[in-house]
Amino acid sequence: MSSTPCIELQRVQAGYEQPVVGPLSFALGVGEVVALWGPNGSGKTTAMNAIGGSARVFSGTIRKRPGLRVSHQQQNPLSLRDIPLSGRELLTLTGSDAGALPSSLQPLLDRRLSDLSGGQLQLLQVWACLTAPVDVAMLDEPTNNVDGEGIALLKQVIARERHRRAILLVSHDRRFVEALGARVVEVGEP
């Protein structure tokens, strides 16, 4: 783990029209997996959005290492119905490693994303986020719609990729978080 954090939050209160999370403080460095944990509506996704710049920071500071590259797999991605993009094109656009894609996911490469099941799409999106050339991968509920085999695959990929980057995730699956050896940061209401 690098001694310089990739991202550091100090007493951050963030939201949209008004604060919905905070004050929240933590640091995240290469080699770490940090899980934001708390009840529904506590602001876990908002904290990620504040880091990514799509939520407003009302107070506190978010420091990012200069030149930091971040990928963000969102819980509710945009509709892909009218976007004629294949799995291979998604991975190419994100700079992800299609060659290392597990054999169970290889058949998805030439299929249109809008034709995939929710779990198949989720696995490809998480793969794209985790294997892109980034310093920090943010995963918001990466196990949603994913079966047991897919969850086992996610654990393997995160274990492999965590040594090359920092991983920040939100998950309601406590066993998944514990299996990753993630440091848990409790998130509550402001």
Backbone as CSV, one residue per row, in Angstrom:
resi,resn,N_x,N_y,N_z,CA_x,CA_y,CA_z,C_x,C_y,C_z
1,MET,0.843,-1.186,0.000,0.000,0.000,0.000,0.881,1.241,0.000
2,SER,0.528,2.194,-0.829,1.248,3.457,-0.910,0.996,4.273,0.354
3,SER,2.022,5.031,0.775,1.854,5.855,1.970,1.024,7.103,1.677
4,THR,0.950,7.515,0.406,0.144,8.669,0.030,-1.243,8.186,-0.391
5,PRO,-2.295,8.645,0.284,-3.641,8.204,-0.111,-3.992,8.665,-1.525
6,CYS,-4.755,7.837,-2.215,-5.298,8.235,-3.514,-6.375,9.292,-3.297
7,ILE,-7.212,9.026,-2.296,-8.342,9.899,-1.966,-8.406,10.022,-0.451
8,GLU,-8.681,11.232,0.008,-8.858,11.452,1.445,-10.043,12.386,1.659
9,LEU,-10.999,11.941,2.465,-12.143,12.767,2.838,-11.955,13.210,4.279
10,GLN,-12.135,14.502,4.523,-12.039,15.037,5.883,-13.331,15.780,6.198
11,ARG,-14.127,15.168,7.081,-15.381,15.760,7.584,-16.278,16.265,6.454
12,VAL,-16.427,15.447,5.423,-17.220,15.820,4.250,-18.709,15.648,4.539
13,GLN,-19.451,16.705,4.246,-20.908,16.642,4.209,-21.288,16.918,2.770
14,ALA,-22.041,15.989,2.181,-22.355,16.097,0.756,-23.807,15.741,0.509
15,GLY,-24.298,16.183,-0.625,-25.660,15.893,-1.035,-25.955,16.566,-2.356
16,TYR,-27.190,16.966,-2.517,-27.625,17.589,-3.759,-28.226,18.956,-3.430
17,GLU,-29.470,19.012,-3.048,-30.075,20.277,-2.604,-29.634,20.632,-1.179
18,GLN,-29.390,19.578,-0.391,-28.931,19.736,0.985,-28.083,18.518,1.338
19,PRO,-27.316,18.580,2.424,-26.478,17.428,2.797,-27.328,16.199,3.128
20,VAL,-26.873,15.050,2.644,-27.528,13.788,2.999,-26.544,12.804,3.626
21,VAL,-25.265,13.165,3.642,-24.253,12.291,4.238,-23.194,13.149,4.928
22,GLY,-22.705,12.631,6.026,-21.579,13.268,6.692,-21.910,13.729,8.090
23,PRO,-20.886,14.194,8.773,-19.520,14.316,8.276,-18.841,12.942,8.143
24,LEU,-18.131,12.766,7.047,-17.503,11.495,6.705,-16.015,11.728,6.484
25,SER,-15.205,10.909,7.160,-13.749,11.018,7.028,-13.148,9.634,6.815
26,PHE,-12.314,9.494,5.809,-11.528,8.281,5.586,-10.510,8.553,4.492
27,ALA,-9.504,7.702,4.430,-8.500,7.758,3.370,-8.470,6.400,2.686
28,LEU,-8.086,6.404,1.417,-8.060,5.186,0.611,-6.789,5.185,-0.214
29,GLY,-6.002,4.125,-0.088,-4.751,4.021,-0.825,-4.695,2.761,-1.670
30,VAL,-3.736,2.727,-2.585,-3.534,1.560,-3.435,-3.332,0.333,-2.547
31,GLY,-3.987,-0.754,-2.927,-3.895,-1.997,-2.165,-5.001,-2.170,-1.153
32,GLU,-5.829,-1.147,-0.989,-6.913,-1.224,-0.004,-8.262,-1.433,-0.680
33,VAL,-9.125,-2.135,0.035,-10.543,-2.204,-0.311,-11.276,-1.599,0.876
34,VAL,-12.037,-0.540,0.615,-12.831,0.112,1.650,-14.298,-0.023,1.262
35,ALA,-15.108,-0.463,2.215,-16.547,-0.615,1.989,-17.295,0.430,2.796
36,LEU,-18.136,1.195,2.128,-19.025,2.121,2.823,-20.232,1.313,3.276
37,TRP,-20.549,1.407,4.555,-21.583,0.561,5.157,-22.579,1.428,5.904
38,GLY,-23.856,1.144,5.757,-24.878,1.855,6.491,-26.251,1.513,5.953
39,PRO,-27.289,1.999,6.626,-28.655,1.693,6.193,-28.994,2.367,4.863
40,ASN,-30.041,1.869,4.228,-30.523,2.505,3.004,-30.801,3.974,3.288
41,GLY,-30.413,4.831,2.351,-30.669,6.254,2.494,-29.663,7.002,3.338
42,SER,-28.601,6.317,3.796,-27.619,6.972,4.659,-26.593,7.793,3.887
43,GLY,-26.562,7.668,2.563,-25.679,8.508,1.764,-24.444,7.829,1.212
44,LYS,-24.420,6.504,1.170,-23.246,5.791,0.664,-22.991,6.137,-0.808
45,THR,-24.024,6.052,-1.614,-23.889,6.389,-3.036,-23.581,7.868,-3.208
46,THR,-24.180,8.709,-2.395,-23.904,10.154,-2.463,-22.438,10.434,-2.162
47,ALA,-21.858,9.717,-1.213,-20.429,9.892,-0.910,-19.588,9.561,-2.136
48,MET,-19.916,8.471,-2.820,-19.195,8.124,-4.052,-19.387,9.212,-5.111
49,ASN,-20.623,9.693,-5.230,-20.893,10.732,-6.223,-20.145,12.021,-5.894
50,ALA,-19.960,12.317,-4.619,-19.181,13.508,-4.232,-17.727,13.343,-4.668
51,ILE,-17.183,12.159,-4.498,-15.819,11.900,-4.949,-15.726,12.055,-6.465
52,GLY,-16.739,11.551,-7.160,-16.757,11.627,-8.619,-17.142,12.990,-9.175
53,GLY,-17.667,13.854,-8.320,-18.000,15.209,-8.751,-19.444,15.439,-9.145
54,SER,-20.314,14.439,-8.974,-21.712,14.639,-9.358,-22.626,14.938,-8.172
55,ALA,-22.071,15.011,-6.971,-22.814,15.464,-5.784,-22.054,16.650,-5.209
56,ARG,-22.781,17.525,-4.563,-22.217,18.760,-4.022,-21.591,18.517,-2.645
57,VAL,-20.418,19.068,-2.429,-19.765,19.027,-1.124,-20.131,20.326,-0.407
58,PHE,-20.871,20.211,0.702,-21.316,21.379,1.462,-20.256,21.846,2.447
59,SER,-19.517,20.892,3.021,-18.435,21.251,3.938,-17.433,20.112,3.974
60,GLY,-16.257,20.423,4.502,-15.193,19.436,4.535,-14.410,19.466,3.233
61,THR,-13.452,18.557,3.129,-12.609,18.529,1.936,-12.439,17.115,1.401
62,ILE,-12.348,17.035,0.088,-11.982,15.794,-0.589,-10.667,16.086,-1.300
63,ARG,-9.635,15.374,-0.904,-8.329,15.538,-1.554,-8.081,14.318,-2.430
64,LYS,-7.651,14.588,-3.666,-7.301,13.511,-4.590,-5.857,13.708,-5.020
65,ARG,-5.146,12.625,-5.089,-3.767,12.673,-5.550,-3.736,13.278,-6.963
66,PRO,-2.801,14.166,-7.266,-2.726,14.763,-8.605,-2.634,13.680,-9.691
67,GLY,-3.388,13.877,-10.763,-3.389,12.933,-11.880,-4.186,11.672,-11.630
68,LEU,-4.949,11.633,-10.552,-5.707,10.445,-10.175,-6.694,10.045,-11.271
69,ARG,-6.708,8.750,-11.602,-7.654,8.194,-12.577,-8.654,7.321,-11.817
70,VAL,-9.941,7.593,-12.032,-11.002,6.911,-11.292,-12.016,6.317,-12.262
71,SER,-12.455,5.094,-11.995,-13.587,4.507,-12.716,-14.724,4.331,-11.716
72,HIS,-15.959,4.379,-12.210,-17.116,4.334,-11.320,-18.204,3.470,-11.939
73,GLN,-18.452,2.325,-11.350,-19.571,1.466,-11.738,-20.741,1.896,-10.875
74,GLN,-21.767,2.429,-11.515,-22.893,2.977,-10.768,-23.990,1.944,-10.569
75,GLN,-24.703,2.110,-9.473,-25.778,1.187,-9.122,-26.900,1.198,-10.152
76,ASN,-27.256,2.357,-10.632,-28.337,2.485,-11.611,-27.798,3.154,-12.867
77,PRO,-27.164,2.371,-13.755,-26.588,2.968,-14.954,-27.670,3.454,-15.919
78,LEU,-27.236,4.222,-16.885,-28.165,4.717,-17.908,-28.758,3.566,-18.693
79,SER,-29.931,3.775,-19.239,-30.562,2.764,-20.082,-29.731,2.561,-21.343
80,LEU,-29.546,1.316,-21.705,-28.750,0.989,-22.890,-29.619,0.612,-24.082
81,ARG,-30.923,0.770,-23.950,-31.856,0.316,-24.976,-31.527,0.889,-26.356
82,ASP,-31.173,2.139,-26.427,-30.943,2.774,-27.723,-29.464,2.969,-28.050
83,ILE,-28.597,2.320,-27.302,-27.162,2.452,-27.542,-26.651,1.124,-28.099
84,PRO,-26.310,1.083,-29.387,-25.873,-0.185,-30.004,-24.411,-0.495,-29.691
85,LEU,-24.157,-0.895,-28.455,-22.797,-1.140,-27.986,-22.675,-2.601,-27.571
86,SER,-21.593,-3.246,-27.996,-21.358,-4.638,-27.604,-20.486,-4.680,-26.351
87,GLY,-20.402,-5.850,-25.757,-19.534,-6.024,-24.603,-18.084,-5.708,-24.941
88,ARG,-17.623,-6.150,-26.101,-16.248,-5.877,-26.527,-16.015,-4.372,-26.661
89,GLU,-16.989,-3.652,-27.234,-16.854,-2.201,-27.399,-16.822,-1.487,-26.043
90,LEU,-17.622,-1.966,-25.088,-17.587,-1.392,-23.738,-16.188,-1.515,-23.137
91,LEU,-15.617,-2.709,-23.232,-14.294,-2.930,-22.654,-13.227,-2.127,-23.397
92,THR,-13.360,-2.001,-24.709,-12.416,-1.196,-25.484,-12.507,0.273,-25.089
93,LEU,-13.723,0.791,-24.956,-13.916,2.199,-24.589,-13.340,2.528,-23.213
94,THR,-13.408,1.579,-22.296,-12.913,1.829,-20.942,-11.440,1.474,-20.784
95,GLY,-10.833,0.909,-21.834,-9.431,0.508,-21.748,-9.238,-0.734,-20.903
96,SER,-10.304,-1.504,-20.732,-10.263,-2.701,-19.896,-9.648,-3.870,-20.647
97,ASP,-9.289,-4.891,-19.898,-8.595,-6.045,-20.430,-9.575,-7.130,-20.871
98,ALA,-9.980,-7.100,-22.146,-10.901,-8.106,-22.677,-10.213,-9.457,-22.788
99,GLY,-8.896,-9.468,-23.017,-8.157,-10.714,-23.177,-8.151,-11.565,-21.923
100,ALA,-8.233,-10.938,-20.760,-8.209,-11.680,-19.501,-9.606,-12.027,-18.991
101,LEU,-10.627,-11.672,-19.763,-12.000,-11.959,-19.358,-12.170,-13.472,-19.173
102,PRO,-12.733,-13.900,-18.068,-12.918,-15.337,-17.834,-13.741,-15.983,-18.950
103,SER,-13.474,-17.251,-19.187,-14.142,-17.963,-20.285,-15.663,-17.930,-20.143
104,SER,-16.165,-17.899,-18.917,-17.623,-17.867,-18.718,-18.242,-16.562,-19.228
105,LEU,-17.434,-15.493,-19.334,-17.949,-14.207,-19.810,-17.584,-13.916,-21.260
106,GLN,-16.706,-14.706,-21.859,-16.284,-14.484,-23.243,-17.458,-14.408,-24.227
107,PRO,-18.503,-15.249,-24.091,-19.618,-15.176,-25.039,-20.363,-13.830,-25.016
108,LEU,-20.171,-13.040,-23.973,-20.864,-11.758,-23.863,-20.201,-10.669,-24.699
109,LEU,-18.973,-10.888,-25.122,-18.224,-9.846,-25.817,-18.884,-9.366,-27.104
110,ASP,-19.458,-10.274,-27.856,-20.036,-9.885,-29.150,-21.542,-9.650,-29.105
111,ARG,-22.109,-9.709,-27.912,-23.539,-9.434,-27.767,-23.760,-7.965,-27.458
112,ARG,-24.877,-7.455,-27.928,-25.252,-6.068,-27.636,-25.590,-5.968,-26.140
113,LEU,-25.127,-4.921,-25.494,-25.344,-4.769,-24.054,-26.824,-4.779,-23.684
114,SER,-27.659,-4.208,-24.536,-29.099,-4.160,-24.240,-29.748,-5.536,-24.284
115,ASP,-29.053,-6.544,-24.841,-29.596,-7.905,-24.914,-29.145,-8.790,-23.751
116,LEU,-28.308,-8.254,-22.876,-27.799,-9.047,-21.760,-28.776,-9.025,-20.584
117,SER,-28.712,-10.061,-19.766,-29.499,-10.064,-18.532,-28.899,-9.042,-17.575
118,GLY,-29.625,-8.716,-16.518,-29.124,-7.771,-15.531,-27.819,-8.227,-14.904
119,GLY,-27.716,-9.509,-14.601,-26.498,-10.043,-13.996,-25.324,-10.040,-14.964
120,GLN,-25.579,-10.405,-16.222,-24.513,-10.390,-17.228,-23.982,-8.977,-17.435
121,LEU,-24.890,-8.025,-17.550,-24.487,-6.633,-17.737,-23.710,-6.136,-16.518
122,GLN,-24.178,-6.482,-15.339,-23.500,-6.070,-14.105,-22.066,-6.598,-14.080
123,LEU,-21.874,-7.872,-14.413,-20.536,-8.449,-14.406,-19.612,-7.750,-15.399
124,LEU,-20.119,-7.466,-16.600,-19.289,-6.761,-17.585,-18.942,-5.348,-17.122
125,GLN,-19.917,-4.659,-16.536,-19.652,-3.297,-16.070,-18.632,-3.287,-14.928
126,VAL,-18.751,-4.219,-14.004,-17.791,-4.291,-12.902,-16.415,-4.675,-13.445
127,TRP,-16.366,-5.617,-14.385,-15.095,-5.996,-15.006,-14.450,-4.776,-15.665
128,ALA,-15.253,-4.007,-16.427,-14.736,-2.809,-17.105,-14.181,-1.814,-16.101
129,CYS,-14.866,-1.639,-15.000,-14.435,-0.687,-13.963,-13.158,-1.164,-13.273
130,LEU,-13.098,-2.448,-12.946,-11.961,-2.984,-12.196,-10.696,-3.150,-13.024
131,THR,-10.829,-3.406,-14.321,-9.638,-3.681,-15.122,-9.250,-2.514,-16.023
132,ALA,-9.944,-1.396,-15.910,-9.558,-0.192,-16.652,-8.236,0.329,-16.075
133,PRO,-7.499,1.108,-16.844,-6.228,1.650,-16.339,-6.472,2.831,-15.399
134,VAL,-6.880,2.510,-14.165,-7.224,3.534,-13.178,-6.478,3.292,-11.878
135,ASP,-6.496,4.321,-11.020,-5.887,4.222,-9.696,-6.918,3.819,-8.647
136,VAL,-8.177,4.221,-8.874,-9.268,3.929,-7.939,-10.461,3.405,-8.731
137,ALA,-10.989,2.264,-8.302,-12.221,1.714,-8.873,-13.310,1.849,-7.811
138,MET,-14.404,2.531,-8.171,-15.542,2.685,-7.255,-16.672,1.787,-7.754
139,LEU,-17.139,0.897,-6.880,-18.161,-0.082,-7.218,-19.373,0.115,-6.321
140,ASP,-20.511,0.443,-6.914,-21.732,0.672,-6.145,-22.656,-0.528,-6.297
141,GLU,-22.749,-1.322,-5.252,-23.549,-2.555,-5.225,-23.160,-3.500,-6.368
142,PRO,-21.891,-3.916,-6.424,-21.436,-4.740,-7.541,-22.070,-6.119,-7.626
143,THR,-22.681,-6.608,-6.545,-23.283,-7.946,-6.582,-24.762,-7.935,-6.967
144,ASN,-25.341,-6.755,-7.197,-26.755,-6.694,-7.600,-27.003,-7.531,-8.855
145,ASN,-28.034,-8.338,-8.833,-28.466,-9.165,-9.971,-27.466,-10.250,-10.356
146,VAL,-26.447,-10.486,-9.548,-25.392,-11.438,-9.889,-25.601,-12.729,-9.093
147,ASP,-25.503,-13.873,-9.785,-25.683,-15.166,-9.123,-24.428,-15.563,-8.335
148,GLY,-24.499,-16.682,-7.644,-23.399,-17.134,-6.794,-22.093,-17.318,-7.555
149,GLU,-22.168,-17.878,-8.758,-20.966,-18.065,-9.580,-20.352,-16.711,-9.942
150,GLY,-21.204,-15.742,-10.272,-20.725,-14.404,-10.600,-20.105,-13.705,-9.396
151,ILE,-20.695,-13.895,-8.224,-20.141,-13.290,-7.004,-18.765,-13.880,-6.705
152,ALA,-18.619,-15.198,-6.892,-17.305,-15.826,-6.690,-16.284,-15.243,-7.660
153,LEU,-16.696,-15.004,-8.897,-15.816,-14.397,-9.894,-15.427,-12.974,-9.479
154,LEU,-16.402,-12.191,-8.984,-16.110,-10.829,-8.527,-15.074,-10.836,-7.402
155,LYS,-15.212,-11.764,-6.463,-14.252,-11.868,-5.360,-12.841,-12.121,-5.896
156,GLN,-12.734,-13.021,-6.890,-11.425,-13.337,-7.473,-10.819,-12.120,-8.169
157,VAL,-11.628,-11.419,-8.942,-11.127,-10.267,-9.698,-10.711,-9.150,-8.737
158,ILE,-11.519,-8.900,-7.717,-11.170,-7.853,-6.746,-9.887,-8.230,-6.004
159,ALA,-9.746,-9.493,-5.617,-8.524,-9.936,-4.925,-7.298,-9.726,-5.812
160,ARG,-7.443,-9.966,-7.101,-6.315,-9.778,-8.029,-6.025,-8.304,-8.278
161,GLU,-7.067,-7.514,-8.485,-6.893,-6.110,-8.879,-6.569,-5.180,-7.718
162,ARG,-6.866,-5.559,-6.497,-6.660,-4.669,-5.349,-5.195,-4.315,-5.151
163,HIS,-4.291,-5.115,-5.654,-2.863,-4.844,-5.486,-2.373,-3.774,-6.459
164,ARG,-3.174,-3.498,-7.482,-2.791,-2.505,-8.489,-3.494,-1.167,-8.309
165,ARG,-4.529,-1.151,-7.508,-5.347,0.062,-7.359,-6.056,0.039,-6.021
166,ALA,-6.725,1.129,-5.709,-7.587,1.206,-4.531,-9.011,0.889,-4.983
167,ILE,-9.777,0.265,-4.108,-11.160,-0.083,-4.445,-12.069,0.429,-3.336
168,LEU,-13.050,1.223,-3.749,-14.076,1.738,-2.838,-15.388,1.116,-3.279
169,LEU,-16.106,0.507,-2.339,-17.354,-0.129,-2.738,-18.458,0.089,-1.728
170,VAL,-19.668,-0.058,-2.240,-20.883,-0.074,-1.434,-21.507,-1.439,-1.660
171,SER,-21.864,-2.129,-0.588,-22.539,-3.415,-0.722,-23.375,-3.665,0.519
172,HIS,-24.554,-4.223,0.321,-25.384,-4.636,1.448,-25.118,-6.097,1.814
173,ASP,-24.213,-6.737,1.073,-23.877,-8.134,1.294,-22.683,-8.204,2.243
174,ARG,-22.955,-8.351,3.523,-21.895,-8.328,4.545,-20.887,-9.455,4.334
175,ARG,-21.353,-10.635,3.918,-20.429,-11.752,3.684,-19.462,-11.435,2.546
176,PHE,-19.960,-10.766,1.504,-19.116,-10.363,0.385,-18.036,-9.401,0.872
177,VAL,-18.435,-8.402,1.646,-17.500,-7.403,2.175,-16.447,-8.071,3.060
178,GLU,-16.883,-8.967,3.938,-15.953,-9.650,4.836,-15.004,-10.564,4.077
179,ALA,-15.517,-11.243,3.038,-14.672,-12.139,2.245,-13.561,-11.373,1.523
180,LEU,-13.792,-10.107,1.237,-12.788,-9.285,0.574,-11.743,-8.744,1.547
181,GLY,-12.009,-8.871,2.832,-11.107,-8.296,3.830,-11.149,-6.770,3.779
182,ALA,-12.311,-6.240,3.426,-12.461,-4.786,3.289,-12.476,-4.086,4.644
183,ARG,-11.912,-2.903,4.653,-12.058,-2.033,5.835,-13.417,-1.364,5.709
184,VAL,-14.207,-1.430,6.755,-15.572,-0.901,6.723,-15.603,0.500,7.313
185,VAL,-16.227,1.417,6.568,-16.436,2.788,7.036,-17.933,2.960,7.208
186,GLU,-18.360,3.217,8.452,-19.775,3.389,8.751,-20.251,4.756,8.230
187,VAL,-21.369,4.736,7.536,-21.960,5.954,6.984,-23.320,6.148,7.649
188,GLY,-23.538,7.331,8.206,-24.806,7.640,8.844,-25.355,8.936,8.323
189,GLU,-26.477,9.329,8.828,-27.105,10.581,8.408,-26.355,11.768,8.980
190,PRO,-26.397,12.929,8.263,-25.694,14.125,8.748,-26.295,14.665,10.027
